[in-house]
Every structure is written in C-alpha cells, then in structure tokens.
Amino acid sequence: MEVIGGIITNSLALISDAGHMLTHLFALLVSLFALFFASRPPTEKKTYGFYRLEILAALFNGVTLFMISVWIFYEAYRRFMHPETISSGKMFIVATVGLIANVACAFILKGGGDEHGHGHSLNVRAAFLHMLGDTLSSVGVIIGAGIIYYTNWFVIDPIISVMICVLILIWSYKLVIESVDVLLEATPKEINIDEVITSLKQITGIDNAHDIHIWTITSGMYSMSGHIDTKDMLISETAKLSKEINRILSEKFKIGHTVIQFGCECKINNAHNGHADHNHNHI
C-alpha cells in the first residue's frame, strides 16, 4: 500500500518506509520459513534437514535490500538536486494508515507468550522490536508530510528517505554478514572456543580438548566436533564422560549437537627393548 501511495503522491519517503517495513517482513518470513522446514525430518541426502534454507533466504533478502537501498539513494540525490512536488495530504493519510497497521501488529506481538502463557519467545520478542522500528519510521514520514504541507519544503521528502534508507542498509548489512558467517561455518559470535576448552578440561577424567570446531546449522542451533584426551579407561566409561560433556555444552553454551572423538596417551611397555612406546589411541 505504501509503495502504491508513494507512486501516487510522488513521495520517496513513503517508498523508503515501505522498504524499511520490507526488511522486517523478510525477517518475520525467514523465521516462519525456518519453523516450517524445521518440522520436516532429515532425509538420506540432507542429513541435517532443511535448516540452511533459512540462511540462504536471509542472504538473498540482504542482497535484495541492499539493491533497493542503492536505488533509493540515487533517487534521493536526484531529488536533492531537483525537488519534485509532493501531495503531502495523501502522503499523510497513507503514512497514518501504515502507522495504525504497525501499532496493531506491535500490540498483537506484545501479547505473544509461550504455549503456557508465560513470558515471550525470542522470535516473538524480536518481531515486536521490528514492529517498533517500523512504527518510528512511520511517525517520521507523518512528521515529514506535516512539514511539507505547511512549508512546501519538498526537500524534506528525500531527507527522510535517506534517514530511513540508512536503517535499511544497517539491517541488510547485518543480514548478509551473519548469513555468510553461517555458510562459512564460522564460530558463532556468542561462543568463545577457549572458554569451551577450559570448561571441558575441568571435567574429571579429561586431560585435554583440541581440534575443536563449532558452527551454526541455523539461527540459534549450534554444533561442535572435537578430540577429547582422557585417562586410560574402558569404552563404557567414556559414555559417562560424553553425557557430562553434552550437559555442560548444552547448559553453558547452547550447543545441541556434538561429535566427540575420545583418545588417550597410553604407555605400552616393550619387553623386548626395555623402553616404553607412547601411542595415541582413539575410540
């Protein structure tokens, strides 16, 4: 509606506000997209399931929004040089309708608790904050429409559009960077590998932890693989260690999927040459 209103009123600010709302619409759709595909079971070919589709969609959205921003900046520059007449009355009406829609969405999301009616899920809380951002941008457009109506300062329109466009660029930049980090299997920014190793080495029976790799499957879903050096023990004992490792990783670092390789530095006496051979055996 804002895009159509922007074309009719010749308001770049309305189109920019529509772009800002589009960034948050993408964010909400990506979350919904992820929830839908997360419910689908893994297949023989896609053993991790379809979680990465969320990341690919987010990357596509980020690049698209960047291209939209470039166009808005160009159009704003052109209008700075040659201001165009704007129908401020209609612009005010369209922006007001957009504001009402944003406030209504924010009100609905504010009441979105979990299945037990307690608190708010992280997704709902994030969506609520997006709606607040959209509400503020709509207020900015309304104020701009009022200024143009009383002063005929048409240059206000591209100024507001640039301000909103900066928000779009910040959001799209974060979206692209986070998506690329996931696809490159970078260590999640919330997790410090040194802290993980320190926590693992504090478990009784573990001598060392090395070759640790931590990556993100999809938003908030972390995996880890690593080598754990233990005392010389039975395989059945490593099962207890594995349970304790997974408990600590889950509770402290929110890592839900692990692949652990156990090994030990064993001294094997060589009766023939009278010295000990050191072998690193893996289980």
C-alpha positions in Angstrom: 0.0 0.0 0.0 2.9 2.4 0.8 4.6 1.7 -2.5 1.4 2.5 -4.4 0.8 5.5 -2.2 4.4 6.6 -2.8 4.0 6.4 -6.5 0.6 8.3 -6.4 1.9 11.0 -4.1 5.4 11.2 -5.6 6.8 10.6 -2.1 10.2 8.9 -2.0 9.9 8.8 1.9 6.8 6.6 1.6 8.6 4.2 -0.7 11.6 4.2 1.7 9.3 3.4 4.6 7.9 0.6 2.6 11.4 -0.7 2.1 12.1 -0.4 5.8 8.9 -2.4 6.5 10.0 -4.9 3.8 13.3 -5.6 5.7 11.3 -6.6 8.8 8.7 -8.5 6.8 11.6 -10.6 5.4 12.9 -11.2 8.9 9.5 -12.4 10.0 9.1 -14.6 6.9 12.5 -16.1 7.4 11.6 -17.1 11.0 8.3 -18.6 9.8 10.2 -20.3 6.9 12.6 -21.8 9.4 9.9 -23.0 11.7 8.1 -24.7 8.8 11.1 -26.5 7.5 12.5 -27.3 11.0 9.4 -29.6 11.3 10.4 -31.6 8.3 12.5 -34.7 9.1 16.1 -35.1 7.7 16.5 -37.2 4.5 19.2 -39.6 3.4 20.7 -36.8 1.2 20.1 -33.9 3.7 21.1 -35.4 7.0 20.9 -32.0 8.8 17.4 -31.4 7.4 16.4 -28.2 5.7 17.6 -25.7 8.3 20.1 -24.0 5.9 17.2 -22.8 3.7 16.6 -20.1 6.3 20.2 -18.9 5.9 20.0 -18.9 2.1 16.8 -16.9 2.2 18.3 -14.4 4.6 21.3 -13.9 2.3 19.0 -13.4 -0.7 16.9 -10.9 1.3 20.0 -9.0 2.4 21.4 -8.6 -1.1 18.0 -7.6 -2.4 17.5 -4.9 0.3 21.0 -3.5 -0.5 20.0 -3.1 -4.1 16.8 -1.4 -3.1 18.8 1.0 -0.9 21.1 1.9 -3.8 18.1 2.9 -5.9 16.6 5.0 -3.1 19.9 6.8 -2.5 20.2 7.6 -6.2 16.6 8.8 -6.4 17.1 10.9 -3.2 20.2 12.5 -4.7 18.3 13.4 -7.9 15.5 15.0 -5.8 18.0 16.9 -3.8 19.2 18.5 -7.0 15.7 18.9 -8.4 13.0 18.8 -5.8 9.7 17.5 -7.0 6.1 18.4 -6.0 4.6 16.0 -3.5 1.0 15.5 -2.5 1.6 15.9 1.2 -2.1 15.4 2.2 -2.3 12.0 0.6 1.2 11.2 1.9 0.0 11.9 5.4 -3.1 9.7 5.0 -1.1 6.7 3.7 1.6 7.1 6.4 -1.1 7.2 9.1 -2.7 4.0 7.8 0.8 2.4 7.9 1.3 3.7 11.4 -2.0 2.2 12.6 -1.1 -1.2 11.0 2.3 -1.2 12.7 0.9 -0.3 16.1 -1.7 -3.0 15.7 0.9 -5.6 14.9 3.1 -4.5 17.8 0.1 -4.8 20.1 -0.6 -8.3 18.9 3.0 -9.4 19.2 3.4 -7.8 22.7 0.8 -10.3 24.0 2.5 -13.3 22.4 3.6 -15.5 25.3 4.7 -19.1 25.1 2.4 -22.1 25.0 2.0 -21.9 28.8 1.2 -18.2 28.7 4.4 -17.2 30.3 7.0 -14.7 29.0 7.8 -14.3 25.3 9.7 -16.4 22.9 12.9 -14.8 21.4 11.3 -14.9 17.9 8.2 -13.0 19.1 10.3 -10.5 21.1 12.4 -9.8 18.1 9.3 -9.4 15.9 7.9 -7.0 18.4 11.1 -4.9 18.3 10.9 -4.9 14.4 7.4 -3.5 14.6 8.5 -0.8 17.0 11.2 0.2 14.4 8.6 0.4 11.7 6.3 2.4 13.9 9.0 5.0 14.5 9.8 5.3 10.7 6.1 5.8 10.0 6.0 8.6 12.6 8.9 10.2 10.8 7.1 10.1 7.5 4.0 11.6 9.1 6.0 14.4 10.6 7.7 15.0 7.2 4.3 15.2 5.5 3.1 17.8 8.0 6.2 19.9 7.4 5.8 19.7 3.7 2.1 20.6 3.9 2.8 23.8 5.9 6.1 24.9 4.4 6.3 23.4 0.9 9.8 22.3 1.6 9.8 19.4 -0.7 13.4 18.6 0.0 12.2 17.1 3.4 11.0 14.1 1.5 14.4 12.9 0.2 16.0 13.8 3.6 13.6 11.4 5.4 14.0 8.8 2.7 17.8 8.8 3.2 17.4 8.5 7.0 15.2 5.5 6.6 17.4 4.1 4.0 20.4 4.1 6.4 18.3 1.8 8.7 17.7 -0.5 5.7 21.4 -0.6 4.9 22.4 -1.4 8.5 19.8 -4.2 8.7 20.7 -5.7 5.3 24.5 -5.5 6.1 24.0 -7.4 9.3 21.8 -9.9 7.5 24.4 -10.6 4.8 27.3 -10.8 7.2 25.5 -13.2 9.6 24.3 -15.3 6.7 27.8 -15.6 5.2 29.3 -16.5 8.6 26.9 -19.4 8.9 27.5 -20.6 5.4 31.3 -20.4 6.0 30.7 -22.3 9.3 32.4 -19.6 11.3 32.4 -19.9 15.1 29.2 -18.3 16.5 29.9 -14.8 17.9 28.2 -15.8 21.1 30.7 -18.6 21.8 34.4 -18.4 22.8 36.2 -21.6 21.9 38.9 -21.0 24.6 36.1 -20.9 27.2 34.6 -24.1 25.8 38.0 -25.9 26.0 38.6 -24.6 29.6 35.2 -25.9 30.7 35.8 -29.3 29.1 39.2 -29.7 30.8 37.7 -29.1 34.2 35.7 -32.3 33.9 37.2 -35.1 35.9 38.9 -37.7 33.6 39.7 -35.3 30.8 43.3 -34.4 30.2 42.9 -32.1 27.1 40.5 -30.9 24.5 41.7 -30.0 21.0 40.7 -29.7 17.3 37.5 -28.1 18.5 35.2 -26.8 15.7 31.9 -25.0 16.5 29.5 -23.9 13.8 25.9 -22.8 13.3 23.4 -25.0 11.5 20.7 -22.4 11.5 19.8 -19.4 13.8 20.4 -20.5 17.4 21.3 -24.1 16.6 24.9 -24.9 17.2 27.0 -28.0 16.6 30.5 -29.0 17.7 33.1 -31.6 16.9 36.4 -32.2 18.8 39.0 -34.5 20.2 39.0 -35.3 23.9 42.1 -36.8 25.5 41.2 -38.9 28.6 42.9 -41.1 31.2 43.3 -44.8 30.1 39.8 -46.1 30.7 37.2 -48.5 29.4 34.9 -47.5 26.5 31.9 -47.8 28.8 33.5 -45.0 31.0 33.7 -42.7 28.0 29.9 -42.9 27.7 29.6 -41.2 31.1 32.1 -38.5 30.0 30.2 -38.0 26.8 26.9 -37.4 28.8 28.7 -34.9 31.1 30.3 -33.1 28.1 26.9 -32.7 26.3 25.3 -31.5 29.5 27.9 -28.7 30.0 27.9 -27.7 26.3 24.1 -27.5 26.3 23.6 -25.7 29.5 26.5 -23.2 29.3 27.0 -22.7 25.5 23.6 -23.8 24.0 25.4 -26.4 21.8 22.9 -29.1 21.0 24.7 -31.4 18.6 28.2 -32.8 19.2 30.6 -35.3 17.6 33.3 -36.3 20.1 36.3 -38.4 19.4 37.9 -39.8 22.5 41.6 -40.7 22.8 44.3 -41.3 25.4 48.1 -41.1 25.8 48.9 -44.7 26.7 52.2 -46.1 27.8 52.8 -49.6 26.5 55.8 -51.4 28.0 58.0 -53.1 25.4 59.6 -56.2 26.9 61.9 -56.7 24.0 63.9 -53.4 24.1 63.2 -52.3 27.7 61.6 -48.9 27.0 58.0 -47.6 26.8 56.3 -46.7 23.5 53.8 -43.8 23.5 50.7 -44.4 21.4 47.7 -42.1 21.0 44.7 -44.4 20.7 41.3 -43.1 19.5 37.9 -44.5 20.3 
